[in-house]
Amino acid sequence: MIRRAALPLLVALLACAAGTGAASAADPAFEAHGSVEQVYVTGLAAHARMVLLDRAGHTVETKSADSLGGLLFRNVRPGSGYRVRPAAGGPASAPLTVMTTRSAPPSSNVYDQTIPSDGYGYMTMRDGTKLAYSVHPPTDISNAEGIDLPHTPTGPTPR
């Protein structure tokens, strides 16, 4: 049995839960990212038709995803405010920025990443894509598998 004093709290909690569900229903079920003169989309249903919109909401191009749910819009004019949405309607992506082919990144912060001398990690590219890497420094294998190999120099390893 719910006490009368607890009823307003219960109503408030239910209202918050309902609001949360409504907000997440408006979020797109796919991911879209701007890159260098292109926009890529992942997490789509196979062959889903998608529309690339410019800042003003005009259609730039309509394409279908591949059989794995991926899509790439190529030769997109550099700029900001692009969005992707289903051709049949529905929620659009957050605004995207398409970069130029110029060699300098929009921010030099991408150069401030550190890579360990040994181990696994991720490096962020200038368009936000993360690439995985695995660093393995050279080791002394002179007696590996019982094979006599020439002596491997020891000392500091290159970085």
N, C-alpha and C positions, 0 to 999 in steps of 0.2 A: 504494500500500500504506500502511495506517495503522500507525504505530508503536504499540507496546503502551502507552507512556507517554502518548500523545495520546488514547487510547481513553476515559478518564474525562471528559476535556474535551469530546469529541464527544458522549458520552452526556448530559452536562449541558446542552449547547447544544440537542440534540434535545428534551430534556425541557422546556426553557424555551419552545422554539418550539411544542411541542404544547400547553403551558399557555396560551400567548398565543392560539392559535387557539380553544381551548375557551372562554376568557373572552369573546372577541369574538362567538362564536356566541350567547352569552347576552344580548348587548346587543340592544335592540329596533331594528328596521330603520326606525323612524319617529321623528319628533320631536313631543313634546307639551309645551305651555306653559300655565301658568295666567295668567289675565288678570283683568280686572274683571268679576266675576260670570260668568265663562265660562272654558272650557278649549278650546284649539284644537290640532289635530293635523294634521301635514303629512307627506308622504312615504309615504302609504299606497297600496296597490293600489286601483284603482277599485272602489267599492262594498264595500270591506272592512268587516266588522262589528267594532266596537270597544266596549269596556265601560269606563265611568268608575267607578272604585272610590273609596270614602271611606277615611278613615284606618284604620278597622277592617277594611277589605277587603270591605265590603258593596257590592253593585251599586247605584249611584245611577241610571244610565241606560245603555241600549244603543242605539247608532245606527250607521248605515252611512255610509261616506265617499261623497263625490260622485264624479263621473266623472273628476275630476282628482286624486283621492287626498287631498282635504282634508275635515276634519270639525270641526264646532263644537258643543260642548255649551253651551247657553245657560241662564241663570237658575240658576247653580250657587251654592249657599250659600257665602259667604266662609269660608275656613279653610285649614288646611295639611294635608299628608299625602295629598292625592288622587293617584291613579295611573291610567294608561290602559293597557289590555292588549287583545290580540285576543280576540274573543268565543270563538273556538275554542281558546283557551289559547295560552300562549307567554310570552315575557318581557314584563314590565311596564315602564313608564317610571319614571324617577326620581321621587321625591315632588314634588308641585306645590303651589303656594300660589295660592289664588283670593282676590283682593282685593275690598274693599268699594267702593262708589261715592263714598265720602267724598272731598272735594276734596284733602286733604293726602296726599302719597305716604308710603309706609312709611318712607322715608328722604329727607332733604333733599339728599343727594348728587347727585340727578338735576339739581339747579339749578346745580351747579358745572361744567357743560359749557361749553366755549368754542366760539364759532362764528367762523370767520375772516371778514375783511371781503371776501374774494374767494376763490372756489374751491368744491370739492365735498367732501362729508363725510357723516358719519352722526351722528344724534342718538338717544340712548337714551331711550325713554319709561319711565314709572314701572313698567310691567309687564315691562320688559326688551326690548320690541320695538324694533328699530332702524329709523329712518326716514332715507332719503337726502335730502340737500338740495344745492342748487347756488346759490351766492350770486354775483350779477352786479351790481356797483355801476353807477350811471348813468354814461354816457359822452357825450362831445360828438359829436353826429351832424350838425352844422350843414352839412356839405358831403357827406353820404353820397349816393351814387348820382347826383351832379351836381344834386341838388335844393337850392335855397336855402331853408333853414329859419330860423326865428327863432333868435337866439343863445341857447345853453344856458348858464345861469350856471355858473361854475367855482368851485372852492374845496373846502372839506372836504365829504365825503359823509356823509349821516346813517348812524348805526350802530344 
